[in-house]
Amino acid sequence: MKKVKYILIILIFVLGLAGGNYYYNIFLKTNTKFNKDYIFLHIPTSSDQNQLLDSLKNYLTDIPKFIEAAGYKGYLENIKPGRFKIKNGDNNTEIINSLRSQNIPLKVTFNNVETLNQLFGHISLKIEADSLSLVEIFSDKDFLNDLNLNNESVFSLFIPNTYEFFWNTSALQFRERILKEFDVFWNDDRINKSNKINLNPIEVMTLASIVQKETPKVDERPTIAGVYLNRLDKRMKLQADPTVVYTIKKRDGFDTKIRRVLYKDLRIKSPYNTYFNRGLPPGPIVTPDISAIEAVLNPMDHSFIYFVADVSNPGYHLFSRTNAEHNLNKRQYTKWLRDRNIRR
């Protein structure tokens, strides 16, 4: 009887040891095979088990043991999409816990983008939504009609900044976030300021894009904004060189380098050419940064109507109230171009 008792104890010990070893190998043993401190794993929306394992195969030492552990934990029936951090040395329990509940957002920054296609191409490199789905969601007719927008003015919705998104953000979710940020930015104070200059937020964004392209000098932008608002008040054409540059790029490609606007360019027929058309272009020519938007909302109060680059102070301009003054100021700029043989 005593012998049987010892055998049972030994058997229980062996089984316990085997069970502990099994548990350790399945749940607690390191199961990574990459050299970095960590990797980010992207699991697409609606991934099945095969797609999950295809994403994991280059990072795990033992896929079968991961499958077994995931099966015990019920993860394979509830695979979550997203961007997940797996650390070097993680075991299956840690990996599954991360994949189950630790979708990590990423930062998306955009500024100084000239077209929607450029913007969507940039965004699609950051989140799951591809550029085509982004184009489709922002060109939806019902969406545009509800907001009184069109395919050009919709570009005004994008407030340049750094935002956090989950990688598995859909095109619709991205659009909803952009609208939310637009509404937050356009608070009562900014709306009141836009009303004082007789522009709506969409028009402010368009004018701000021109101001941004006119000067990189943030301290000069309120003065530039004041000039354009004076022209609008007098029902003059804006005659903004950046809109001509945009017109040429829209025609010839946005990688086209243009150092000088020629007289023949001023006659190009395009809704964006403010030498050819009166008023604002149909949409922004770039995503304006906050300083350009604020410059339009808080313009300098002056009577200047004209300006030209100041070659003695690079980046800045000389301002004038009359065409005669402007022609005098213009001489130093045309001489500077001529001396450097800048023809285009």
C-alpha positions as CSV (number, residue, x, y, z in Angstrom):
1,M,0.0,0.0,0.0
2,K,2.8,2.3,0.9
3,K,4.5,1.4,-2.4
4,V,1.4,2.4,-4.4
5,K,1.2,5.6,-2.5
6,Y,4.8,6.5,-3.5
7,I,4.1,5.6,-7.1
8,L,1.1,7.9,-7.1
9,I,3.1,10.7,-5.6
10,I,5.8,10.3,-8.2
11,L,3.2,10.1,-11.0
12,I,1.5,13.2,-9.8
13,F,4.9,15.0,-9.6
14,V,5.9,13.8,-13.1
15,L,2.5,14.9,-14.5
16,G,2.8,18.2,-12.8
17,L,6.3,18.7,-14.1
18,A,5.1,17.8,-17.6
19,G,2.1,20.1,-17.3
20,G,4.3,23.0,-16.0
21,N,6.7,22.5,-18.8
22,Y,3.9,22.5,-21.3
23,Y,2.4,25.6,-19.8
24,Y,5.8,27.3,-19.8
25,N,6.5,26.4,-23.5
26,I,3.0,27.5,-24.7
27,F,2.5,30.7,-22.6
28,L,5.7,31.9,-21.0
29,K,8.6,31.0,-23.2
30,T,10.1,33.8,-25.4
31,N,8.6,33.6,-28.9
32,T,10.2,36.4,-30.9
33,K,13.0,36.3,-33.5
34,F,13.8,39.9,-34.5
35,N,16.8,41.9,-33.4
36,K,15.2,45.3,-32.8
37,D,14.0,46.2,-29.3
38,Y,10.4,46.1,-30.7
39,I,8.4,46.1,-33.9
40,F,5.0,47.4,-34.8
41,L,2.7,44.9,-36.3
42,H,-0.1,46.1,-38.6
43,I,-3.1,43.8,-38.7
44,P,-5.6,44.9,-41.5
45,T,-9.3,45.2,-40.8
46,S,-11.3,41.9,-41.2
47,S,-8.1,39.8,-41.0
48,D,-8.7,36.1,-40.6
49,Q,-6.4,33.6,-39.0
50,N,-4.4,33.0,-42.1
51,Q,-3.8,36.7,-42.7
52,L,-2.9,37.2,-39.0
53,L,-0.3,34.4,-39.2
54,D,1.1,35.8,-42.5
55,S,1.7,39.1,-40.7
56,L,3.4,37.3,-37.7
57,K,5.5,34.7,-39.5
58,N,8.6,36.9,-39.9
59,Y,8.6,37.9,-36.2
60,L,7.8,34.7,-34.2
61,T,10.0,31.7,-33.5
62,D,7.2,29.1,-33.1
63,I,4.0,29.8,-35.0
64,P,2.3,26.5,-33.9
65,K,2.8,27.3,-30.2
66,F,1.4,30.8,-30.8
67,I,-1.7,29.3,-32.4
68,E,-2.2,26.9,-29.5
69,A,-1.9,29.7,-26.9
70,A,-4.1,32.0,-29.0
71,G,-6.7,29.2,-29.2
72,Y,-6.7,28.7,-25.4
73,K,-7.2,32.5,-24.9
74,G,-10.0,32.7,-27.5
75,Y,-8.1,35.3,-29.5
76,L,-8.4,33.7,-32.9
77,E,-12.2,34.1,-32.8
78,N,-11.8,37.9,-32.1
79,I,-8.9,39.2,-34.1
80,K,-8.5,43.0,-33.7
81,P,-7.2,45.3,-36.5
82,G,-4.7,47.9,-35.7
83,R,-1.0,48.8,-35.0
84,F,0.5,46.8,-32.2
85,K,3.8,46.8,-30.4
86,I,5.7,43.6,-29.9
87,K,8.8,43.7,-27.8
88,N,11.9,41.6,-28.3
89,G,11.7,38.7,-25.8
90,D,7.9,38.7,-25.5
91,N,6.1,35.4,-24.8
92,N,2.9,34.3,-26.3
93,T,0.8,35.6,-23.4
94,E,2.4,39.1,-23.7
95,I,2.0,39.1,-27.5
96,I,-1.7,38.1,-27.3
97,N,-2.4,40.6,-24.6
98,S,-0.9,43.3,-26.8
99,L,-2.8,42.2,-29.9
100,R,-6.0,42.0,-28.0
101,S,-6.1,45.4,-26.3
102,Q,-3.2,47.7,-27.1
103,N,-3.8,49.3,-30.5
104,I,-1.3,52.1,-30.5
105,P,-2.1,55.4,-32.3
106,L,0.4,57.1,-34.5
107,K,1.0,60.8,-35.3
108,V,0.0,62.2,-38.7
109,T,1.3,65.6,-39.7
110,F,0.5,67.6,-42.8
111,N,1.3,71.1,-43.8
112,N,2.2,73.0,-47.0
113,V,0.6,70.4,-49.3
114,E,-0.5,71.8,-52.7
115,T,-3.2,69.3,-53.8
116,L,-5.7,66.9,-52.4
117,N,-4.0,64.0,-54.3
118,Q,-0.7,64.9,-52.6
119,L,-2.4,65.0,-49.3
120,F,-4.2,61.7,-49.7
121,G,-1.1,60.1,-50.9
122,H,0.7,61.2,-47.8
123,I,-2.1,60.2,-45.5
124,S,-2.5,56.7,-47.1
125,L,1.1,56.0,-46.1
126,K,0.2,56.5,-42.5
127,I,-3.2,54.8,-42.1
128,E,-5.0,51.8,-43.5
129,A,-7.3,53.8,-45.8
130,D,-5.8,54.0,-49.3
131,S,-5.7,57.2,-51.4
132,L,-8.5,56.1,-53.7
133,S,-10.9,55.6,-50.9
134,L,-10.0,59.0,-49.4
135,V,-10.6,60.7,-52.8
136,E,-14.0,59.0,-53.1
137,I,-15.1,59.9,-49.6
138,F,-14.2,63.5,-49.9
139,S,-15.7,63.9,-53.4
140,D,-19.0,62.3,-52.5
141,K,-21.7,64.6,-53.9
142,D,-24.1,64.3,-50.9
143,F,-21.2,65.2,-48.5
144,L,-20.2,68.2,-50.7
145,N,-23.7,69.5,-51.1
146,D,-24.5,69.2,-47.4
147,L,-21.5,71.5,-46.6
148,N,-22.0,73.7,-49.7
149,L,-18.6,72.7,-51.0
150,N,-17.2,71.4,-54.3
151,N,-14.2,69.4,-55.4
152,E,-11.9,72.4,-55.1
153,S,-13.2,74.2,-52.0
154,V,-13.2,70.9,-50.0
155,F,-9.5,71.4,-49.7
156,S,-10.3,74.2,-47.2
157,L,-11.4,71.7,-44.6
158,F,-7.8,70.6,-43.8
159,I,-6.3,72.5,-40.8
160,P,-2.6,71.7,-40.8
161,N,-1.4,70.2,-37.6
162,T,-0.2,67.0,-36.0
163,Y,-3.0,64.6,-35.2
164,E,-3.2,61.1,-33.6
165,F,-4.9,58.4,-35.6
166,F,-5.3,54.7,-35.1
167,W,-3.6,52.9,-38.1
168,N,-6.8,51.1,-38.9
169,T,-8.7,54.4,-39.4
170,S,-11.1,54.1,-42.4
171,A,-11.6,56.8,-45.0
172,L,-15.0,57.7,-43.4
173,Q,-13.5,57.9,-39.9
174,F,-10.7,60.1,-41.3
175,R,-13.2,62.4,-42.9
176,E,-15.3,62.6,-39.7
177,R,-12.1,63.5,-37.8
178,I,-11.1,66.2,-40.2
179,L,-14.6,67.8,-40.0
180,K,-14.4,67.7,-36.2
181,E,-11.0,69.4,-36.2
182,F,-12.3,72.0,-38.6
183,D,-15.3,72.8,-36.4
184,V,-13.1,72.9,-33.3
185,F,-10.7,75.3,-35.0
186,W,-13.5,77.6,-36.2
187,N,-14.7,78.7,-32.8
188,D,-16.9,81.7,-32.2
189,D,-13.9,84.1,-31.9
190,R,-12.6,83.1,-35.4
191,I,-16.0,83.1,-36.9
192,N,-16.6,86.7,-35.6
193,K,-13.3,87.8,-37.1
194,S,-14.1,86.2,-40.4
195,N,-17.4,88.0,-40.5
196,K,-15.6,91.4,-39.9
197,I,-13.6,90.9,-43.1
198,N,-16.6,89.7,-45.0
199,L,-15.3,86.2,-45.6
200,N,-16.5,82.8,-44.5
201,P,-14.1,80.2,-43.1
202,I,-13.7,78.5,-46.5
203,E,-12.8,81.8,-48.1
204,V,-10.4,82.6,-45.3
205,M,-8.6,79.3,-45.8
206,T,-8.3,80.1,-49.6
207,L,-6.9,83.6,-49.0
208,A,-4.6,82.3,-46.3
209,S,-3.1,79.8,-48.8
210,I,-2.2,82.8,-51.1
211,V,-0.7,84.7,-48.2
212,Q,1.4,81.8,-47.2
213,K,2.8,81.4,-50.7
214,E,3.6,85.1,-50.9
215,T,5.9,85.2,-48.0
216,P,7.7,82.8,-45.6
217,K,8.0,85.6,-43.2
218,V,5.4,85.1,-40.5
219,D,5.7,88.7,-39.2
220,E,4.9,90.1,-42.7
221,R,1.8,88.0,-43.4
222,P,-0.7,90.3,-41.7
223,T,0.6,93.1,-44.0
224,I,0.2,90.9,-47.1
225,A,-3.2,89.8,-45.9
226,G,-4.2,93.5,-45.5
227,V,-3.2,94.2,-49.1
228,Y,-5.4,91.5,-50.5
229,L,-8.3,92.4,-48.3
230,N,-7.9,96.0,-49.5
231,R,-8.1,94.8,-53.1
232,L,-11.2,92.7,-52.4
233,D,-12.9,95.7,-50.8
234,K,-12.1,97.8,-53.9
235,R,-13.3,95.0,-56.2
236,M,-9.9,94.8,-57.7
237,K,-8.4,91.6,-59.1
238,L,-6.2,90.0,-56.5
239,Q,-3.4,89.6,-59.1
240,A,-1.5,87.2,-56.9
241,D,1.6,85.7,-58.5
242,P,1.3,82.4,-56.4
243,T,-2.0,81.7,-58.1
244,V,-0.4,82.0,-61.5
245,V,2.4,79.6,-60.3
246,Y,-0.3,77.2,-59.2
247,T,-2.1,77.5,-62.5
248,I,1.1,76.6,-64.4
249,K,1.9,73.7,-62.0
250,K,-1.7,72.4,-62.4
251,R,-1.2,72.4,-66.1
252,D,2.4,71.2,-66.4
253,G,2.8,69.1,-63.2
254,F,3.4,70.1,-59.6
255,D,7.1,69.2,-59.8
256,T,7.6,72.1,-62.2
257,K,10.1,74.6,-60.9
258,I,9.1,78.3,-61.5
259,R,11.3,81.1,-60.3
260,R,9.7,83.9,-62.3
261,V,6.1,84.7,-63.5
262,L,6.1,86.0,-67.1
263,Y,3.6,88.4,-68.7
264,K,2.3,85.6,-70.9
265,D,1.5,83.5,-67.8
266,L,-0.9,86.2,-66.6
267,R,-3.2,85.4,-69.6
268,I,-3.6,81.7,-68.8
269,K,-7.3,80.8,-68.6
270,S,-7.8,79.1,-65.3
271,P,-10.2,79.7,-62.4
272,Y,-7.1,79.8,-60.2
273,N,-5.4,82.6,-62.1
274,T,-6.3,85.8,-60.2
275,Y,-4.8,88.0,-62.9
276,F,-7.4,86.6,-65.3
277,N,-10.4,86.3,-62.8
278,R,-11.8,88.6,-60.2
279,G,-12.1,87.4,-56.6
280,L,-10.7,84.4,-54.9
281,P,-9.7,81.2,-56.6
282,P,-12.1,78.2,-56.2
283,G,-10.0,76.7,-53.4
284,P,-6.7,76.9,-51.6
285,I,-3.4,76.6,-53.5
286,V,-1.8,75.0,-50.5
287,T,-2.8,73.9,-47.0
288,P,-2.0,77.1,-45.1
289,D,-0.4,76.9,-41.7
290,I,-2.0,78.5,-38.6
291,S,0.1,81.7,-38.9
292,A,-1.3,82.4,-42.4
293,I,-4.9,81.8,-41.3
294,E,-4.4,84.1,-38.3
295,A,-2.8,86.7,-40.5
296,V,-6.0,86.9,-42.6
297,L,-8.2,86.9,-39.5
298,N,-6.0,89.6,-37.9
299,P,-4.8,91.7,-40.9
300,M,-2.8,94.9,-40.5
301,D,-4.9,97.9,-41.0
302,H,-3.3,100.0,-43.7
303,S,-4.0,101.5,-47.2
304,F,-1.4,99.6,-49.2
305,I,-2.6,98.2,-52.5
306,Y,0.6,97.0,-54.1
307,F,3.8,95.2,-53.1
308,V,6.9,93.7,-54.7
309,A,9.9,91.7,-53.4
310,D,12.5,93.7,-51.5
311,V,15.8,92.5,-52.9
312,S,17.7,94.2,-50.1
313,N,15.8,92.3,-47.5
314,P,15.2,88.7,-48.8
315,G,11.8,87.3,-48.0
316,Y,10.3,90.7,-47.4
317,H,8.4,93.1,-49.6
318,L,8.1,96.8,-50.4
319,F,4.6,98.2,-50.1
320,S,2.9,101.1,-51.8
321,R,-0.4,102.9,-52.0
322,T,-0.3,104.0,-55.7
323,N,0.6,102.4,-59.0
324,A,3.3,105.1,-59.5
325,E,5.0,104.2,-56.2
326,H,4.7,100.5,-57.0
327,N,6.4,101.0,-60.4
328,L,9.3,102.7,-58.7
329,N,9.7,99.9,-56.2
330,K,9.4,97.3,-59.0
331,R,12.5,98.6,-60.7
332,Q,14.9,97.2,-58.1
333,Y,13.3,93.8,-58.5
334,T,13.3,93.6,-62.3
335,K,16.9,94.7,-62.3
336,W,17.8,92.0,-59.8
337,L,16.1,89.4,-62.0
338,R,17.8,90.8,-65.1
339,D,21.3,90.8,-63.5
340,R,20.9,87.1,-62.6
341,N,19.4,86.2,-66.0
342,I,16.3,84.6,-64.3
343,R,13.9,84.0,-67.2
344,R,11.7,81.3,-65.7
